[in-house]
Amino acid sequence: MIDLDELDRINRAGDRYGHITPGKVAELIAEVRRLREDKARLDAGCILTTDYDEFGDRHFTERRGLNLRQMIDNAMALAAKDQS
């Protein structure tokens, strides 16, 4: 897996063939950082949900120990099934 330091070295060294521009490398570095933050959030295994009771009062529930990736995949599969 390529790391951010390696991308930075590529950026500083330049691309002798003209395929990788400094702007593109900076964009890739920013995207890798965002994706790693998203990964950390998904791997945290906890989520805060909002539920409403029969009186319309809002309640927050913290749920831990979840496989958020699997839950998202299941929800997406159900949504796709509902649309077909």
N, C-alpha and C positions, 0 to 999 in steps of 0.2 A: 504494500500500500504506500502510495506517495504521501509524504508528510509536508507540512507547510514550509519547513525550512528548505526542503528540496525544491519546492515551487519557487521560493524566493531566490534560491541560487540560480535556477533556470532563468528567472526574470532578470537578474543582474548580469548574467553571462550573455544574454541576448540569444537570438535564434539565427544561426548563419544561413538558414534557408528562407527566412522571412515568413514562416508559418505562425510563429507565436509572437504576438506583440506584447509589450509591457502591460498595456491595458487589459488584454485578455488574461494574462497571468494574474493580475490584480483581481480581476473578476472571478477567476477560479479560486483564488485564495479566500475571497469573501464568501463564495458559495460553500467551500469546504467548511469554513467556520460555522456558517448557518446550519449546514447539515449535521455537523457534530453536536451543535446545541439541540437540534431536534432529536437526534439519537439519544442524547442524555435525558431529555424529557420523556421520551417513550420508554426508556429502560428504567426510569425511576419507579415504575410499578405502582404509582399512587395517583389519585385523581380526586378532585372536589366536585361533587355533583349538587345540583340545585333541584329540590323537590318541593311540591306544594301540597299542603294537606287539604282536607275537605272544606276548610274555611278560607282557603286561598292564601294562607300564611306560608311564607317561604322558609324553607329549612335547608341548611347546607350539610352535606354528609361527606366525610373524608373516607375514601376507600383505599385500602393498601393491599399489597401482595397480588396485584392484578397483572395479567399478561396483556398489556395495552395493545401491542401489535396484533395479537390474535383477536382481541375484541373488535378492533378497527376492521380487520379482514372479514370477520363475521358480519359486521354491520354493513360493509360494502357489498358483500355477497347477497345479503337480504335485500338491500336496496336495488341491486341489479335484477334480482329475481322479481321484485315487485314491479319493476319497469317493463319487464318482458311479458 
